[in-house]
């Protein structure tokens, strides 16, 4: 059977306006361009660190900056997009006057994987813009994840994939290099409710709080422990890749807050990492929590606000949340 293209699939999504559909297509085009940059990077000397840092004091890779430029350039072509927020930018960038949508994005997630040719990704979140406001400010992005109209990610791995929802089902597309089109290879994705896989950076264990430490110990105890099943651990060090695995075959992904002052709110950013991934996982039947409740209820108060995150298979996440929610300070 012929696979649907992204354009054909979007035309059947009744939850999306025409403007939202067009905007998502622009983002899809940006991701194809970024995939090309990543493939060609070794020939162009673009995988090394630049001398500059982003607003969070992290060293930027040349590709982080290039991917950010591509995202902004492609999205600026869409008159529905009123403003943009990016991991790589200190402040909001204006888009089209009269646009009714805001876009938050991480143009290149997991960039420390680049020099070892491992998976990286791009993440995006689309929010409604306030009506009738001439100048969009950062505060206009401070909306809970439940307000998102669409969210998704591109995964640059063995295949280039685009996974997204515009309010209904979560659909996965694979880039067909021959035609240059995104083809629907993973319709109506569902996170299995149970799983025996977990993803956490275990090298930080000594800094974890007691509830989380106990739950991970229970998973490690396997069949002999209270969870009565054996677990396997996977850590790809790129949220896009770890969450993609969870969406396809279940499991739990955890990036916790811990006792170090720098990690008091975890590592991952709410607007363009946690909220869009929580949106996808919940649309696919899974669960996602921040420190004090559902991730999608969290309203960030800065563009680069961080939050601890726990997401994945419904039953496993519920148990992890029960064990660790008392850890929140
Ligand atoms: P980089 O973009 O700096 O590589 O960070 C990736 C990331 O934000 C997220 O994608 C990973 O899940 C997480 O950090 C990995 O963190 P560790 O450095 O603790 O493995």
Boltz pocket constraint, residues with backbone or C-beta under 6 A from the ligand:
constraints:
  - pocket:
      binder: B
      contacts: [[A, 108], [A, 109], [A, 110], [A, 111], [A, 112], [A, 113], [A, 201], [A, 237], [A, 238], [A, 239], [A, 240], [A, 242], [A, 255], [A, 267], [A, 268]]
      max_distance: 6.0
